[in-house]
Amino acid sequence: MISIVLIEPKTQGNIGAIARVMKNFGFSELVLVNPKCSLGDEAYIRAKHAKDVLDNVKILKRWPKLDYLVATSSKTGRDYNIPRNPITPAELGKVLPSKGKIGLVFGREEDGLNNLELAKCDFMVKIPTDKDYKAMNLSHSVAVMLYSLSSLSNDVVPISLAEKKQLFKMLDKALLKMKFVLEDKRETQRLVWKKMIGKSFLSKREAYALMGFFKKLV
C-alpha cells in the first residue's frame, strides 16, 4: 500500500487539493507529519468528493514506520551528493511494487525536505521540470507522481522494514572489517549501498542471497 506523507504542511488548501488528486488516481492513505495547520473548511472545500480521504487522515508527530520511504524534491546535487541523486517518476513507476508499505514523502511548501530528512528515505525522485523554474506547487507535484504510479503492475513482494534493517546491520559489520584511508569513505560506501538496495526493492530471495554474501565477508 502506498501512503502520501506530507512533512509539516501549513496550507489547508494544499492538503485538500492533495486529497482530491489522491482520489482521482485511486489512492487513499494520507499521512500528515507535524502539520502546521488544522483540517478545516478550506481543506474540505478543496477536497471536493474526496472528503473521505481527509476523514481518515493519519496525523503523526514523527515519521511513519513504513517498509520504504521515497523522497521527492526539486533540489538535486552533483554525483557526489548521494542523497540528492534522483530518479524520475517514470523510472519509479517501472520498479515500484504494488505490494508492501511504501511512503511517498513530500516536504514543506516553501523549502521542501532538508538533507537530514532525505537521509531518512531510501532514495529520491525528482520531477523533470524546466531548469529556469524547478519548484512545483505541492499538490501539483503529488498529482504528477500519482499519475506515474496509477497503473503499477510489479507484483514482487519487497522485503519488510525489519528485513531491510537486518540487511543494513550485516552491511555495517562487513564495512567495519574493511580498511579505508578515511572514515568518510566508509560512510560513502554505506550511503551508496543504502540507495542501491532501496531503489532495487529486493525480493526475499534476493535479500537473503545478499545477506549470505555479507556474512561471508565477516
MIFI-175920 format. One record per residue (C-alpha): residue number from 0; residue in one letter; x, y, z. Coordinates in nm, 4 decimals. Each point is the difference from the previous one (the first is absolute). Layout:
# residues N
<r nr="NUM" rest="A" x="X" y="Y" z="Z"/>
...
//
This chain:
# residues 218
<r nr="0" rest="M" x="0.0000" y="0.0000" z="0.0000"/>
<r nr="1" rest="I" x="0.1269" y="0.3444" z="-0.0936"/>
<r nr="2" rest="S" x="-0.0398" y="0.2876" z="0.2465"/>
<r nr="3" rest="I" x="0.0400" y="0.3682" z="-0.0783"/>
<r nr="4" rest="V" x="0.2077" y="0.1532" z="0.2798"/>
<r nr="5" rest="L" x="0.0019" y="0.3789" z="0.0404"/>
<r nr="6" rest="I" x="0.2683" y="0.1466" z="0.2273"/>
<r nr="7" rest="E" x="-0.1194" y="0.3057" z="0.1952"/>
<r nr="8" rest="P" x="-0.2600" y="0.1237" z="-0.2515"/>
<r nr="9" rest="K" x="-0.1309" y="0.3446" z="0.0849"/>
<r nr="10" rest="T" x="-0.2720" y="0.0686" z="-0.2581"/>
<r nr="11" rest="Q" x="-0.3477" y="-0.1482" z="0.0337"/>
<r nr="12" rest="G" x="-0.0684" y="0.0570" z="-0.3674"/>
<r nr="13" rest="N" x="0.2984" y="-0.2095" z="-0.1055"/>
<r nr="14" rest="I" x="-0.1024" y="-0.2852" z="0.2280"/>
<r nr="15" rest="G" x="-0.3517" y="0.0041" z="-0.1405"/>
<r nr="16" rest="A" x="0.1248" y="0.0135" z="-0.3591"/>
<r nr="17" rest="I" x="0.2340" y="-0.2918" z="0.0700"/>
<r nr="18" rest="A" x="-0.2877" y="-0.2049" z="0.1390"/>
<r nr="19" rest="R" x="-0.1896" y="0.0717" z="-0.3220"/>
<r nr="20" rest="V" x="0.2793" y="-0.1151" z="-0.2342"/>
<r nr="21" rest="M" x="0.0558" y="-0.3072" z="0.2176"/>
<r nr="22" rest="K" x="-0.3636" y="-0.0926" z="-0.0552"/>
<r nr="23" rest="N" x="0.0395" y="0.0679" z="-0.3743"/>
<r nr="24" rest="F" x="0.2704" y="-0.2674" z="-0.0279"/>
<r nr="25" rest="G" x="-0.1360" y="-0.2507" z="0.2497"/>
<r nr="26" rest="F" x="0.2191" y="0.0715" z="0.3053"/>
<r nr="27" rest="S" x="-0.1436" y="0.0456" z="0.3480"/>
<r nr="28" rest="E" x="0.2769" y="-0.0052" z="0.2643"/>
<r nr="29" rest="L" x="0.0953" y="0.3561" z="0.0999"/>
<r nr="30" rest="V" x="0.2459" y="0.0645" z="0.2839"/>
<r nr="31" rest="L" x="0.0760" y="0.3436" z="0.1452"/>
<r nr="32" rest="V" x="0.3169" y="0.0291" z="0.2077"/>
<r nr="33" rest="N" x="-0.0051" y="0.2902" z="0.2463"/>
<r nr="34" rest="P" x="-0.2433" y="0.2107" z="-0.2089"/>
<r nr="35" rest="K" x="0.0055" y="0.3778" z="0.0483"/>
<r nr="36" rest="C" x="-0.3708" y="0.0433" z="-0.0681"/>
<r nr="37" rest="S" x="-0.3250" y="-0.1683" z="0.0940"/>
<r nr="38" rest="L" x="-0.2381" y="-0.1803" z="-0.2354"/>
<r nr="39" rest="G" x="-0.2795" y="0.2533" z="-0.0270"/>
<r nr="40" rest="D" x="-0.2557" y="0.1176" z="-0.2521"/>
<r nr="41" rest="E" x="0.2575" y="0.1083" z="-0.2593"/>
<r nr="42" rest="A" x="0.1531" y="-0.3473" z="-0.0160"/>
<r nr="43" rest="Y" x="-0.3363" y="-0.1695" z="-0.0360"/>
<r nr="44" rest="I" x="-0.1198" y="0.2462" z="-0.2641"/>
<r nr="45" rest="R" x="0.3129" y="-0.0585" z="-0.2085"/>
<r nr="46" rest="A" x="-0.0310" y="-0.3765" z="0.0429"/>
<r nr="47" rest="K" x="-0.3383" y="-0.0001" z="-0.1791"/>
<r nr="48" rest="H" x="-0.1112" y="-0.3656" z="-0.0149"/>
<r nr="49" rest="A" x="0.3098" y="-0.1277" z="0.1825"/>
<r nr="50" rest="K" x="-0.1186" y="0.0934" z="0.3469"/>
<r nr="51" rest="D" x="0.0371" y="-0.3640" z="0.1064"/>
<r nr="52" rest="V" x="0.3775" y="0.0295" z="-0.0542"/>
<r nr="53" rest="L" x="0.0082" y="0.2882" z="0.2486"/>
<r nr="54" rest="D" x="-0.2312" y="-0.1815" z="0.2419"/>
<r nr="55" rest="N" x="0.2489" y="-0.2865" z="0.0176"/>
<r nr="56" rest="V" x="0.3227" y="0.2035" z="0.0016"/>
<r nr="57" rest="K" x="0.2741" y="-0.1048" z="0.2436"/>
<r nr="58" rest="I" x="0.1601" y="0.2844" z="0.1959"/>
<r nr="59" rest="L" x="0.3367" y="-0.0868" z="0.1538"/>
<r nr="60" rest="K" x="0.2698" y="0.1817" z="0.1951"/>
<r nr="61" rest="R" x="0.2711" y="-0.2265" z="-0.1446"/>
<r nr="62" rest="W" x="0.0648" y="-0.1562" z="-0.3367"/>
<r nr="63" rest="P" x="-0.2021" y="-0.3164" z="-0.0672"/>
<r nr="64" rest="K" x="0.1707" y="-0.3392" z="0.0245"/>
<r nr="65" rest="L" x="-0.0417" y="-0.1362" z="-0.3503"/>
<r nr="66" rest="D" x="0.2021" y="-0.2564" z="-0.1941"/>
<r nr="67" rest="Y" x="0.1212" y="0.2605" z="-0.2516"/>
<r nr="68" rest="L" x="0.0062" y="0.3791" z="-0.0065"/>
<r nr="69" rest="V" x="0.0418" y="0.1706" z="-0.3384"/>
<r nr="70" rest="A" x="0.0949" y="0.3677" z="0.0241"/>
<r nr="71" rest="T" x="-0.1053" y="0.2623" z="-0.2527"/>
<r nr="72" rest="S" x="0.1915" y="0.3214" z="-0.0634"/>
<r nr="73" rest="S" x="0.0665" y="0.2590" z="-0.2691"/>
<r nr="74" rest="K" x="0.3515" y="0.0561" z="0.1361"/>
<r nr="75" rest="T" x="0.2650" y="-0.2335" z="-0.1350"/>
<r nr="76" rest="G" x="0.3711" y="-0.0244" z="0.0645"/>
<r nr="77" rest="R" x="0.3005" y="-0.1065" z="-0.1988"/>
<r nr="78" rest="D" x="0.1001" y="-0.3645" z="-0.0294"/>
<r nr="79" rest="Y" x="0.1900" y="0.0105" z="0.3300"/>
<r nr="80" rest="N" x="-0.3143" y="0.1111" z="0.1889"/>
<r nr="81" rest="I" x="-0.1447" y="-0.3498" z="0.0340"/>
<r nr="82" rest="P" x="-0.3236" y="0.0870" z="0.1893"/>
<r nr="83" rest="R" x="-0.0939" y="0.2511" z="-0.2725"/>
<r nr="84" rest="N" x="0.0774" y="-0.2267" z="-0.2953"/>
<r nr="85" rest="P" x="-0.3541" y="-0.0570" z="-0.1330"/>
<r nr="86" rest="I" x="-0.1981" y="-0.2139" z="-0.2385"/>
<r nr="87" rest="T" x="-0.3060" y="0.1214" z="-0.1947"/>
<r nr="88" rest="P" x="-0.3657" y="-0.0833" z="0.0727"/>
<r nr="89" rest="A" x="-0.0084" y="-0.2095" z="-0.3191"/>
<r nr="90" rest="E" x="0.2989" y="-0.2037" z="0.1213"/>
<r nr="91" rest="L" x="-0.1650" y="-0.0433" z="0.3399"/>
<r nr="92" rest="G" x="-0.3160" y="-0.1272" z="-0.1665"/>
<r nr="93" rest="K" x="0.1989" y="-0.2798" z="-0.1648"/>
<r nr="94" rest="V" x="0.1509" y="-0.1361" z="0.3208"/>
<r nr="95" rest="L" x="-0.2450" y="0.0883" z="0.2780"/>
<r nr="96" rest="P" x="-0.1856" y="-0.3141" z="0.1134"/>
<r nr="97" rest="S" x="-0.3757" y="0.0002" z="0.0459"/>
<r nr="98" rest="K" x="0.0424" y="-0.1723" z="0.3381"/>
<r nr="99" rest="G" x="0.1758" y="0.0977" z="0.3214"/>
<r nr="100" rest="K" x="-0.0250" y="0.3035" z="0.2266"/>
<r nr="101" rest="I" x="0.1449" y="0.2895" z="-0.2007"/>
<r nr="102" rest="G" x="-0.0099" y="0.3717" z="0.0746"/>
<r nr="103" rest="L" x="0.0434" y="0.2816" z="-0.2523"/>
<r nr="104" rest="V" x="0.1440" y="0.2835" z="0.2069"/>
<r nr="105" rest="F" x="-0.0629" y="0.3644" z="-0.0917"/>
<r nr="106" rest="G" x="0.1661" y="0.2917" z="0.1774"/>
<r nr="107" rest="R" x="-0.1181" y="0.3402" z="0.1111"/>
<r nr="108" rest="E" x="-0.1636" y="0.2405" z="-0.2422"/>
<r nr="109" rest="E" x="0.2804" y="0.2554" z="0.0269"/>
<r nr="110" rest="D" x="0.3235" y="-0.1967" z="0.0232"/>
<r nr="111" rest="G" x="-0.0749" y="-0.3707" z="-0.0399"/>
<r nr="112" rest="L" x="0.2085" y="-0.2628" z="0.1791"/>
<r nr="113" rest="N" x="0.3373" y="0.0707" z="0.1576"/>
<r nr="114" rest="N" x="0.3041" y="-0.2280" z="-0.0284"/>
<r nr="115" rest="L" x="-0.0622" y="-0.1721" z="0.3335"/>
<r nr="116" rest="E" x="-0.3553" y="-0.0834" z="-0.1061"/>
<r nr="117" rest="L" x="0.1172" y="-0.1272" z="-0.3382"/>
<r nr="118" rest="A" x="0.2396" y="-0.2296" z="0.1846"/>
<r nr="119" rest="K" x="-0.2986" y="-0.1667" z="0.1685"/>
<r nr="120" rest="C" x="-0.1315" y="-0.1069" z="-0.3397"/>
<r nr="121" rest="D" x="0.1159" y="-0.2854" z="-0.2192"/>
<r nr="122" rest="F" x="0.0503" y="0.2208" z="-0.3058"/>
<r nr="123" rest="M" x="-0.1294" y="0.3127" z="-0.1724"/>
<r nr="124" rest="V" x="-0.2245" y="0.0777" z="-0.2975"/>
<r nr="125" rest="K" x="0.0013" y="0.3244" z="-0.1960"/>
<r nr="126" rest="I" x="-0.2611" y="0.1134" z="-0.2507"/>
<r nr="127" rest="P" x="0.1878" y="0.1211" z="-0.3128"/>
<r nr="128" rest="T" x="-0.1181" y="0.3607" z="-0.0032"/>
<r nr="129" rest="D" x="0.1558" y="0.2891" z="-0.1937"/>
<r nr="130" rest="K" x="0.3376" y="0.1100" z="0.1379"/>
<r nr="131" rest="D" x="-0.1148" y="0.3630" z="0.0199"/>
<r nr="132" rest="Y" x="-0.2879" y="-0.0809" z="0.2365"/>
<r nr="133" rest="K" x="0.0503" y="-0.3362" z="0.1691"/>
<r nr="134" rest="A" x="-0.2326" y="0.0166" z="0.3003"/>
<r nr="135" rest="M" x="-0.3630" y="-0.1060" z="-0.0420"/>
<r nr="136" rest="N" x="-0.3019" y="0.0627" z="0.2173"/>
<r nr="137" rest="L" x="-0.0260" y="-0.2780" z="0.2569"/>
<r nr="138" rest="S" x="-0.3349" y="-0.1351" z="-0.1198"/>
<r nr="139" rest="H" x="0.1173" y="0.0111" z="-0.3632"/>
<r nr="140" rest="S" x="0.3073" y="-0.2053" z="0.0924"/>
<r nr="141" rest="V" x="-0.2177" y="-0.2604" z="0.1680"/>
<r nr="142" rest="A" x="-0.2231" y="-0.0150" z="-0.3087"/>
<r nr="143" rest="V" x="0.2941" y="-0.0640" z="-0.2337"/>
<r nr="144" rest="M" x="0.1429" y="-0.2674" z="0.2276"/>
<r nr="145" rest="L" x="-0.3307" y="-0.1838" z="0.0390"/>
<r nr="146" rest="Y" x="-0.0679" y="0.0110" z="-0.3737"/>
<r nr="147" rest="S" x="0.3345" y="-0.1737" z="-0.0531"/>
<r nr="148" rest="L" x="-0.0961" y="-0.2697" z="0.2512"/>
<r nr="149" rest="S" x="-0.3673" y="-0.0457" z="-0.0842"/>
<r nr="150" rest="S" x="0.0484" y="-0.3250" z="-0.1964"/>
<r nr="151" rest="L" x="0.2571" y="-0.1931" z="0.2028"/>
<r nr="152" rest="S" x="0.0373" y="-0.3596" z="-0.1159"/>
<r nr="153" rest="N" x="0.3103" y="-0.1168" z="0.1917"/>
<r nr="154" rest="D" x="-0.1321" y="-0.2766" z="0.2277"/>
<r nr="155" rest="V" x="0.3331" y="-0.0786" z="0.1696"/>
<r nr="156" rest="V" x="-0.0341" y="0.0150" z="0.3790"/>
<r nr="157" rest="P" x="0.2970" y="0.2063" z="0.1256"/>
<r nr="158" rest="I" x="0.1758" y="-0.0685" z="0.3274"/>
<r nr="159" rest="S" x="-0.1431" y="0.1564" z="0.3137"/>
<r nr="160" rest="L" x="0.1493" y="0.2790" z="0.2109"/>
<r nr="161" rest="A" x="0.1238" y="-0.2569" z="0.2545"/>
<r nr="162" rest="E" x="0.1728" y="-0.2054" z="-0.2707"/>
<r nr="163" rest="K" x="0.1514" y="0.3121" z="-0.1499"/>
<r nr="164" rest="K" x="0.1378" y="0.1041" z="0.3400"/>
<r nr="165" rest="Q" x="0.1576" y="-0.3440" z="0.0382"/>
<r nr="166" rest="L" x="0.1577" y="0.0333" z="-0.3437"/>
<r nr="167" rest="F" x="0.1477" y="0.3404" z="0.0901"/>
<r nr="168" rest="K" x="0.1249" y="-0.1412" z="0.3313"/>
<r nr="169" rest="M" x="0.1913" y="-0.2691" z="-0.1866"/>
<r nr="170" rest="L" x="0.1269" y="0.2595" z="-0.2481"/>
<r nr="171" rest="D" x="0.1339" y="0.2122" z="0.2877"/>
<r nr="172" rest="K" x="0.1821" y="-0.2997" z="0.1477"/>
<r nr="173" rest="A" x="0.1598" y="-0.0727" z="-0.3361"/>
<r nr="174" rest="L" x="0.1076" y="0.3625" z="-0.0456"/>
<r nr="175" rest="L" x="0.1562" y="0.0091" z="0.3474"/>
<r nr="176" rest="K" x="0.2247" y="-0.2877" z="-0.1011"/>
<r nr="177" rest="M" x="0.1287" y="0.1894" z="-0.3022"/>
<r nr="178" rest="K" x="0.2846" y="0.2499" z="0.0021"/>
<r nr="179" rest="F" x="-0.0629" y="0.3529" z="-0.1260"/>
<r nr="180" rest="V" x="0.2491" y="0.2849" z="-0.0242"/>
<r nr="181" rest="L" x="-0.2625" y="0.2409" z="0.1353"/>
<r nr="182" rest="E" x="-0.3100" y="-0.0713" z="0.2078"/>
<r nr="183" rest="D" x="-0.2020" y="0.2098" z="-0.2464"/>
<r nr="184" rest="K" x="0.0693" y="-0.2644" z="-0.2648"/>
<r nr="185" rest="R" x="-0.1666" y="-0.2636" z="0.2182"/>
<r nr="186" rest="E" x="-0.3086" y="0.2187" z="0.0432"/>
<r nr="187" rest="T" x="-0.0111" y="0.0668" z="-0.3740"/>
<r nr="188" rest="Q" x="-0.0046" y="-0.3748" z="-0.0640"/>
<r nr="189" rest="R" x="-0.2856" y="-0.0396" z="0.2471"/>
<r nr="190" rest="L" x="-0.2031" y="0.2761" z="-0.1669"/>
<r nr="191" rest="V" x="0.0554" y="-0.1479" z="-0.3456"/>
<r nr="192" rest="W" x="-0.1077" y="-0.3468" z="0.1135"/>
<r nr="193" rest="K" x="-0.3028" y="0.1415" z="0.1794"/>
<r nr="194" rest="K" x="-0.1184" y="0.1802" z="-0.3128"/>
<r nr="195" rest="M" x="0.0613" y="-0.3006" z="-0.2250"/>
<r nr="196" rest="I" x="-0.1883" y="-0.2319" z="0.2341"/>
<r nr="197" rest="G" x="-0.2854" y="0.2487" z="0.0367"/>
<r nr="198" rest="K" x="-0.0374" y="0.0535" z="-0.3748"/>
<r nr="199" rest="S" x="0.0069" y="-0.3747" z="-0.0680"/>
<r nr="200" rest="F" x="-0.2997" y="-0.0956" z="0.2192"/>
<r nr="201" rest="L" x="0.1649" y="-0.3358" z="0.0637"/>
<r nr="202" rest="S" x="-0.2066" y="-0.3157" z="0.0209"/>
<r nr="203" rest="K" x="0.0571" y="-0.2289" z="0.2985"/>
<r nr="204" rest="R" x="0.2048" y="-0.2385" z="-0.2153"/>
<r nr="205" rest="E" x="0.2250" y="0.2812" z="-0.1207"/>
<r nr="206" rest="A" x="0.0346" y="0.1456" z="0.3493"/>
<r nr="207" rest="Y" x="0.0993" y="-0.3284" z="0.1603"/>
<r nr="208" rest="A" x="0.2528" y="-0.0641" z="-0.2760"/>
<r nr="209" rest="L" x="0.1524" y="0.3415" z="0.0717"/>
<r nr="210" rest="M" x="-0.0015" y="-0.0722" z="0.3738"/>
<r nr="211" rest="G" x="0.1901" y="-0.3195" z="-0.0727"/>
<r nr="212" rest="F" x="0.2563" y="0.1991" z="-0.1969"/>
<r nr="213" rest="F" x="0.0508" y="0.2518" z="0.2835"/>
<r nr="214" rest="K" x="0.0247" y="-0.2880" z="0.2507"/>
<r nr="215" rest="K" x="0.2890" y="-0.1487" z="-0.1960"/>
<r nr="216" rest="L" x="0.1818" y="0.3345" z="0.0150"/>
<r nr="217" rest="V" x="0.0019" y="0.0005" z="0.3792"/>
//
